[in-house]
Amino acid sequence: MKLFPYGHATHRQWRMAADVVLTQLRAQMQLPGYASEPTLALLYITDHYGAQAQDILDHLSAELPEITDWSGTVGVGIAANNVEYFDEPAMAVMLLDLPSDQYRVFSGVAPLGLGFEAHTALIHADADTPDLAELIEEMASRTASGYLFGGLSSSRGQPVQFAVGGNGNISGHGAASGVYSGGMSGVAFGAGVSLVSRVTQGCLPISRAYDITHCDNNVVLELGGEPALDVMLRELRVSLDQPEIAVIAVRATLVGLRNPADASASPGEGAAIDRTGNFGADVLVRPIIGLDPLRRGLAVSATLQPGMELAFCRRNVQAARADLIRICSEVREELEPQEFPAVSPAESAPQSARVIAGAVYVSCVGRGGPHFGGGSAELQIVRRALGDVPLVGFFAGGEIAGHHLYGYAGVLTVFTITD
């Protein structure tokens, strides 16, 4: 496996942008160290091109006949190494050099079959899909690692996904064109595809973690035995006697939820807030969507269970930058060979380092450059931390990591090769 060629461009005419991307891809495929015979393509387009999705896929497929498999989706914004495209027509493509027996493209029309042993999977999904959270959990259970990564399509028009496998069509698609709306699609990877993935959350806790002691579906009624609304007002230092001030404070507040019984919880973690004062990857951030003054409760955008932990939080630029740098550093540290004392001359040879062949970054539409201080600032942080590596991605309406659906998060996944 070699470095993954990638290209990206913006132009009001999609064909002009596609031609620029193709030129970049073909030039890289001629360079030493880059894949010259890739088989799988990831395609991300902004919603400005949504109505032309089929034309774009047809054109790129015809110009790159050696690529038999395609996956991707649409976003209000898309990303590439060091750049973000928001509110402008753009596309990004990365060509992956993977053994054909180590991945399978799937969609709702042609689900992942029993003949392939999935270890991980890249997921693109429609936010309006019924029981989406349950579908994500079910899909994760069908992988050996239980780990998914990806996100929900985001668009001001009709969300679309790309899924093409084999010689233009996945078995079971019939004459399907490869552009879909609704449901879930993506790429499942075998155990031979080496990945490193991390989740970053840009929210800072402003309270301790409370046990949810009483709830009704999505309404928190008691926290630690106290009325939930009273606890929140105390933590925010506001009163309903001053409704305008209270409304402003509540609108700026989110909740971080953690289920201690969740199998994905990190060993040794016993609270929603870790020892650094930040949220761990097993915490899901959700908005507060209403108050229930009669029952002294608050409604959140999540299904709740007694015993879950809840902490109030707010989006924080400094925390988001620091946490993004942290996960990039963790990725680099995991790729670098560890040094151990040699116990024999035969074991004294240095270990081979793993390097990044390509990366996929999925971030929340509420993050992006402006939240980090300027245009493309988020991706510039990633580039400074990871280096000049092939990278594509999109800004999602919800981020997927493990078997969870996150909000206000970023999911960085790198494909690695041994140097």
Secondary structure, 3 states (H helix, E strand, C coil): CCECCEEEEECCCHHHHHHHHHHHHHHHHCCCCECCCCCEEEEEEEHHHHHHHHHHHHHHHHHCCCCCEEEEEEECEEEECCEEEECCCEEEEEEECCCHHHEEEECCCCCCCCCCCCCEEEEEECCCCCCHHHHHHHHHHCCCCCEEEEEECCCCCCCCEEEECCCCCCCCCCCCCCEECCCEEEEEECCCCCEEEEEEECEEECCCCEEEEEEECCEEEEECCEEHHHHHHHHHCCCCCCHHHHHHHHHCCEEEEECCCCCCCCCCCCCCECCCCCECCCCEEEEEEEEECCCCEEEECCCCCCCCEEEEEEECHHHHHHHHHHHHHHHHHHHCCCCCCCCCHHHCCCCCCEEEEEEEEEEECCCHHHHHCCCCHHHHHHHHHHCCCCEEEEEECCEEEECEEECCEEEEEEEEEEC
